[in-house]
Amino acid sequence: MQPSIFNFNNHGVRIVLDENEQPLFCLADTCNALGMQRANPSRFNLNPKGTHSLCIPTTSGNQNVTFISEENLYRIVFRSTKPEALNFQNWVFQDVLPTIRKTGSYSARQTAFEELNRLCMQEKVSKDKGTFHSLGMHRRKHEKHLNAIRIATCKSNLQLAFEDSKHG
């Protein structure tokens, strides 16, 4: 069983598909991406039906690695107060769920495209304003850095959605 790698917060998370073609996420990688120590399933009160020990190839040879279901992934993310998990929670609560409630579905490509346009416009307006005092410069530098990350994420989501639509 060869896992795929999904990039979250610049951390690779190994993913395999179960017999029903549902994704399973490597618990250790998930915890690492969320800045959590101790990737022990009992720590998180996970649903045992969604916890699997799978033998996969690693740099140290084949090893048994714990993978978790999507349900259990959400359990970990929504219980965490780490900034990395809060970013994911904000996206789900402020974007995904309201969009599903309003439209009945969620299109990562359309949402990423709209967000990319908004961020690029915000970046242009902010750049045109400019500022010359040190506090404003510091804020602008921080804002520019955050926008660059958000823009890169949107572009990445657009690419993933485009690739999915080609294969689906």
C-alpha positions, 0 to 999 in steps of 0.5 A: 500500500503506497500512500499519497502525500497531501500538503497541509501547513507545509507538512506532508500528510500521508493518505491512503484509501480504504477498501471503500475508497475513503481517505485515511490520514496518517495520525503521526503526520496529522499531529505533526502538521497541527503542531501536536506532540504524542500521536497516540490514538487513545489521547484523542478519544477517537472512534475505534472503527476509524483507527487502522494500523497499516503496513506501509513502506517508510524510509526505515522499511515497511512499518505499521503506521496508524491511519485515521478516518476523516471523522477522526481527523475532524475530532483531532482538529476541532479539539485543538487550540493550536493556531494551525488547527484554528486556521483549519477550523476557521476555514470549515466554520466560516467558509465551507459549512456556510457555503454548503448551507446556502448552496447545498454544495461546496466547490473548492475551485470556485471558492478558491478562485473568489478568495484569490481575486479578493486577496489580489485586490486587497493586496493591490489596494493596500500597496497603492495606499502605502505608508511611511511610518515604521509601525505602518510599515511593520503592519504592512509587511506582516499583512503582505506576508499573510496575504502571500501565504493565503494567495499561495494556498488559493492557487494550490487549491485551484490546481488541486481542484483542476487536477481533480476535475481532469481525473474525475 
